[in-house]
Amino acid sequence: MTRPTMEDVAARAGVSRALVSLVMRDSPKVSEHRRRAVLEAAKELGYQPHFLARSLASRTSNIVGVMVSDLRNAFFADVVEGMDAASQEAGLELILNTGRRSAVRERAALESLLSFRPGGIILLSPVLPAAAIRDAAGRCPIVLVSRSSSISGVDTVNDDGETGAALAVDHLASLGHQRIVHFDGGAAFAAGPRRKGYTGAMERHGLEPMVIPSEHTDAAGAAAVRKLLNIFSPSTFPTALVCGNDFNAFGAISALEEAGLRVPDEVSVVGYDNTSLAALRRVALTTIDQPRTRIGRLAMEALAERLREGRTEPVRTRVEPSLVVRSTTAVPRS
């Protein structure tokens, strides 16, 4: 069976194709009687509006493009869930793709989203150069999540990473840890504030900071642990790790256990993000919570406000993180 068209709906309802188009665009120019007739015909035929065609034929678009930097990270799934709920309330349709944390691939993914002529685009933790984001902002509104920006026409939604990392250090110091190492997020834009928060908190507690360059992946967390094993003897090995994110912490825990070091009896580990995996009973990771679905909702609401109300001034939203204590942190070994 072929997909029903707007012409099929018009024939079933006994109206013109133009009137069906007005109904699908929710135009106030259509009487309630004819609107009901068209919607009933569409339901009977199983007709679904072609949002791409509608956006190409109109100066306005209900399509919102979303580029996710890493599909494996459960953090982004939770953020998108918040976006999806807010988009439905605003009458917007989402199109998702990914750039796989590569600037080249992200540029291609961004161009693909722009080809749909969306009402706006949300970029989740992009590694794109600022020039590419500025160019896109000249074509439609842009919202950045987990990345700051001063570009006109770009809204941002971030957590306070500096505060979050400090919460992790404060928790470990309160347990009595002194040799606390930070696996940072490398070149990720969220890594800078978290690195600063860790260093500041360590100095505030009179402790010596030690940052190991890493990435926001499990493989990088495991590699950072192996690097520590080559640096320290068993008696001087760090008693606690503050990891760049939960994935990084999962890799670190795996490598520690492979080396015969028990978590948290011998090494405590703190993650960042509070993903759904962190809450699993078998993992029970102590972590810093970002209100992930709220972040997604705030990003979508910012974009909807630009589209529906015509706001042009940029909005910089920051949400506060919180500590979630589970089973991967304890008092340090004697």
C-alpha positions as CSV (number, residue, x, y, z in Angstrom):
1,M,0.0,0.0,0.0
2,T,1.2,3.5,-0.8
3,R,1.4,6.1,1.8
4,P,-1.8,8.3,1.9
5,T,-1.2,11.9,0.6
6,M,-2.8,15.2,1.3
7,E,-4.8,14.8,-1.9
8,D,-6.2,11.6,-0.6
9,V,-7.3,13.3,2.6
10,A,-8.9,16.2,0.6
11,A,-10.8,13.7,-1.5
12,R,-12.1,11.8,1.5
13,A,-13.1,14.9,3.4
14,G,-14.6,16.5,0.2
15,V,-12.5,19.7,0.5
16,S,-9.6,21.2,-1.4
17,R,-5.9,20.3,-0.9
18,A,-5.3,23.8,0.2
19,L,-7.8,23.6,3.0
20,V,-6.1,20.3,4.2
21,S,-2.8,22.1,4.2
22,L,-4.3,24.9,6.4
23,V,-5.6,22.3,8.8
24,M,-2.2,20.5,9.1
25,R,-0.6,23.9,9.8
26,D,-3.2,24.5,12.5
27,S,-4.4,27.7,10.8
28,P,-7.1,29.7,12.6
29,K,-8.7,30.5,9.2
30,V,-10.5,27.1,9.0
31,S,-13.9,26.6,10.5
32,E,-14.3,24.0,13.3
33,H,-16.7,21.9,11.2
34,R,-14.2,21.6,8.3
35,R,-11.3,21.1,10.6
36,R,-13.0,18.1,12.2
37,A,-13.9,16.7,8.8
38,V,-10.3,16.9,7.6
39,L,-8.8,15.4,10.8
40,E,-11.3,12.5,10.8
41,A,-10.4,11.8,7.1
42,A,-6.7,11.9,8.0
43,K,-7.3,9.5,10.9
44,E,-9.3,7.0,8.7
45,L,-6.6,7.0,6.1
46,G,-3.7,6.9,8.5
47,Y,-2.3,10.1,7.1
48,Q,0.8,11.6,8.7
49,P,2.0,15.1,7.8
50,H,5.3,15.2,6.0
51,F,7.1,17.7,8.2
52,L,10.1,18.1,5.9
53,A,7.9,19.1,3.0
54,R,5.9,21.4,5.2
55,S,9.0,23.2,6.4
56,L,10.4,23.6,2.9
57,A,7.1,25.1,1.7
58,S,6.8,27.5,4.7
59,R,8.8,30.3,6.2
60,T,8.3,28.7,9.6
61,S,9.2,25.2,10.7
62,N,8.2,23.0,13.6
63,I,11.3,20.8,13.1
64,V,14.1,21.0,15.7
65,G,17.4,19.4,14.9
66,V,19.3,17.8,17.8
67,M,23.0,16.7,17.4
68,V,24.2,14.3,20.2
69,S,27.9,14.0,20.6
70,D,28.0,10.5,21.9
71,L,25.2,8.0,21.5
72,R,26.8,5.5,24.0
73,N,26.6,7.9,26.9
74,A,23.4,7.5,28.9
75,F,23.7,11.1,30.0
76,F,22.6,12.3,26.6
77,A,19.7,9.9,26.4
78,D,18.3,11.5,29.6
79,V,18.8,15.0,28.2
80,V,17.0,14.1,25.0
81,E,14.1,12.6,27.0
82,G,13.7,16.0,28.6
83,M,13.8,17.7,25.2
84,D,11.2,15.3,23.8
85,A,8.7,16.0,26.6
86,A,9.1,19.8,26.1
87,S,9.0,19.6,22.3
88,Q,5.7,17.8,22.4
89,E,4.2,20.4,24.7
90,A,5.5,23.1,22.3
91,G,4.2,21.3,19.1
92,L,7.8,20.7,17.8
93,E,9.2,17.7,16.0
94,L,12.7,16.4,16.8
95,I,15.3,15.1,14.3
96,L,18.4,13.5,15.9
97,N,21.8,12.7,14.6
98,T,25.4,12.4,16.0
99,G,28.8,13.6,15.2
100,R,30.6,10.9,17.2
101,R,32.8,13.5,19.0
102,S,34.6,14.4,15.8
103,A,34.7,18.0,14.6
104,V,34.7,16.8,11.0
105,R,31.7,14.5,11.5
106,E,29.9,17.0,13.6
107,R,30.2,19.6,10.9
108,A,28.7,17.2,8.4
109,A,25.9,16.3,10.9
110,L,25.2,20.0,11.5
111,E,24.9,20.6,7.7
112,S,22.6,17.6,7.5
113,L,20.3,19.1,10.1
114,L,20.4,22.6,8.5
115,S,19.3,21.0,5.2
116,F,15.9,20.3,6.8
117,R,15.5,24.1,7.3
118,P,14.7,23.6,11.0
119,G,13.2,26.2,13.3
120,G,16.3,25.7,15.4
121,I,19.0,23.3,16.4
122,I,20.3,22.0,19.8
123,L,23.9,20.8,20.0
124,L,24.7,18.5,22.9
125,S,28.3,19.0,24.0
126,P,29.7,19.7,20.5
127,V,33.4,19.8,19.7
128,L,32.8,22.0,16.7
129,P,34.9,25.1,16.3
130,A,33.2,28.4,17.4
131,A,33.2,29.6,13.8
132,A,31.0,26.7,12.6
133,I,28.5,27.4,15.4
134,R,28.5,31.1,14.6
135,D,27.8,30.3,10.9
136,A,24.9,28.0,11.9
137,A,23.5,30.7,14.3
138,G,23.2,33.0,11.3
139,R,20.8,30.5,9.7
140,C,18.7,29.5,12.6
141,P,18.6,29.8,16.4
142,I,21.1,27.5,18.2
143,V,21.1,26.2,21.8
144,L,24.3,24.7,23.2
145,V,24.2,22.1,26.1
146,S,27.3,21.4,28.1
147,R,29.2,24.1,26.3
148,S,29.5,27.9,26.9
149,S,29.4,30.5,24.2
150,S,29.2,34.3,23.8
151,I,27.9,34.2,20.2
152,S,24.8,36.3,19.5
153,G,21.8,34.2,18.7
154,V,23.1,31.3,20.8
155,D,21.5,30.2,24.1
156,T,23.4,27.9,26.5
157,V,22.4,25.5,29.2
158,N,25.2,24.2,31.5
159,D,25.6,22.8,34.9
160,D,28.0,24.4,37.4
161,G,30.9,22.0,36.9
162,E,33.2,23.9,39.2
163,T,30.8,23.5,42.1
164,G,30.2,19.8,41.1
165,A,33.8,18.8,41.2
166,A,34.3,20.7,44.5
167,L,31.4,18.7,46.0
168,A,33.3,15.5,45.0
169,V,36.5,16.6,46.7
170,D,34.6,17.9,49.8
171,H,32.9,14.5,50.2
172,L,36.2,12.5,49.9
173,A,38.1,14.9,52.2
174,S,35.3,14.6,54.8
175,L,35.9,10.8,54.7
176,G,39.6,11.4,55.5
177,H,41.1,11.0,52.0
178,Q,44.2,13.1,51.2
179,R,45.7,11.5,48.1
180,I,42.8,12.4,45.7
181,V,43.5,12.3,41.9
182,H,41.4,13.8,39.2
183,F,40.9,12.2,35.8
184,D,39.9,15.2,33.7
185,G,37.8,15.2,30.5
186,G,40.6,16.2,28.2
187,A,39.5,18.7,25.6
188,A,35.8,18.4,26.4
189,F,34.4,21.9,27.2
190,A,32.9,20.6,30.5
191,A,36.3,19.5,31.6
192,G,37.7,23.0,32.3
193,P,35.2,24.1,35.0
194,R,35.4,20.6,36.7
195,R,39.2,20.7,36.7
196,K,39.1,24.2,38.2
197,G,36.7,23.1,40.9
198,Y,38.8,20.1,41.8
199,T,42.0,22.1,42.0
200,G,40.4,24.8,44.1
201,A,38.8,22.4,46.5
202,M,42.0,20.5,47.0
203,E,43.9,23.7,47.8
204,R,41.2,24.7,50.1
205,H,41.6,21.5,52.1
206,G,45.4,21.9,52.1
207,L,45.9,19.0,49.7
208,E,48.1,18.7,46.7
209,P,46.2,18.4,43.4
210,M,47.1,15.8,40.8
211,V,45.4,15.9,37.4
212,I,45.7,13.0,35.0
213,P,44.7,13.9,31.4
214,S,41.9,11.6,30.3
215,E,38.7,11.6,28.1
216,H,35.1,11.1,28.9
217,T,35.2,7.4,28.0
218,D,35.5,4.1,29.9
219,A,38.7,3.2,27.9
220,A,40.3,6.5,29.0
221,G,39.4,5.9,32.6
222,A,41.1,2.4,32.5
223,A,44.1,3.9,30.8
224,A,44.5,6.6,33.5
225,V,44.4,3.9,36.2
226,R,47.2,2.0,34.4
227,K,49.2,5.2,34.3
228,L,48.8,5.6,38.0
229,L,49.9,2.0,38.6
230,N,53.2,2.8,36.7
231,I,53.7,6.0,38.8
232,F,53.0,4.9,42.4
233,S,54.0,2.1,44.6
234,P,51.2,0.1,46.5
235,S,51.9,2.1,49.7
236,T,51.6,5.5,48.0
237,F,48.8,4.8,45.5
238,P,46.0,7.3,45.6
239,T,43.1,6.4,47.9
240,A,40.5,8.2,45.8
241,L,39.7,9.2,42.2
242,V,37.4,12.0,41.0
243,C,36.6,11.0,37.4
244,G,35.5,13.3,34.5
245,N,32.2,11.5,34.1
246,D,30.4,8.2,34.9
247,F,31.7,6.4,31.9
248,N,35.3,7.4,32.8
249,A,34.6,6.1,36.3
250,F,33.3,2.8,35.1
251,G,36.5,2.2,33.1
252,A,38.6,3.2,36.1
253,I,36.8,0.8,38.4
254,S,37.3,-2.1,35.9
255,A,41.0,-1.4,35.7
256,L,41.3,-1.1,39.5
257,E,39.6,-4.5,40.0
258,E,41.8,-6.1,37.3
259,A,44.9,-4.8,39.2
260,G,43.5,-6.4,42.4
261,L,42.5,-3.1,44.1
262,R,39.1,-3.2,45.7
263,V,36.6,-0.4,45.4
264,P,35.9,1.3,47.8
265,D,38.0,-0.7,50.4
266,E,41.3,0.4,48.9
267,V,40.3,3.1,46.4
268,S,37.2,5.3,46.4
269,V,35.8,6.5,43.1
270,V,33.4,9.4,42.3
271,G,31.9,9.9,38.8
272,Y,30.0,12.8,37.3
273,D,26.5,13.0,35.6
274,N,24.5,10.4,37.7
275,T,23.5,8.4,34.6
276,S,21.0,5.6,34.9
277,L,23.8,3.1,34.9
278,A,25.4,4.7,38.0
279,A,22.2,3.9,40.0
280,L,22.3,0.1,39.1
281,R,22.7,-1.9,42.3
282,R,25.7,-3.8,40.9
283,V,27.5,-0.5,40.1
284,A,26.1,1.9,42.8
285,L,28.5,4.7,41.8
286,T,28.9,7.7,44.0
287,T,28.6,10.6,41.5
288,I,27.7,14.2,40.9
289,D,24.1,14.6,39.7
290,Q,23.3,16.9,36.8
291,P,19.5,17.3,36.5
292,R,19.6,15.7,33.0
293,T,16.0,15.8,31.9
294,R,15.6,19.3,33.3
295,I,18.6,20.4,31.3
296,G,17.0,19.0,28.1
297,R,13.7,20.6,29.0
298,L,15.4,24.0,29.6
299,A,17.2,23.8,26.3
300,M,14.0,23.0,24.4
301,E,12.0,25.7,26.2
302,A,14.7,28.3,25.3
303,L,14.5,27.4,21.7
304,A,10.6,27.4,21.7
305,E,10.7,30.8,23.3
306,R,12.7,32.1,20.4
307,L,10.4,30.5,17.9
308,R,7.1,31.3,19.5
309,E,7.8,34.7,21.2
310,G,10.6,36.1,19.0
311,R,13.1,36.5,21.7
312,T,16.5,37.6,20.3
313,E,18.6,38.2,23.4
314,P,20.8,35.2,24.4
315,V,20.0,33.3,27.6
316,R,22.7,31.7,29.7
317,T,21.2,29.1,32.0
318,R,23.2,27.3,34.7
319,V,21.8,24.5,36.8
320,E,23.2,23.4,40.2
321,P,24.7,19.9,40.6
322,S,24.4,17.8,43.7
323,L,26.3,14.9,45.3
324,V,24.8,11.4,45.3
325,V,26.5,9.1,47.7
326,R,26.4,5.4,46.9
327,S,28.8,2.4,47.5
328,T,32.0,3.4,45.7
329,T,33.3,5.7,48.4
330,A,34.3,4.9,51.9
331,V,36.9,6.0,54.5
332,P,40.5,5.5,53.2
333,R,42.5,2.4,53.8
334,S,44.8,2.6,56.8
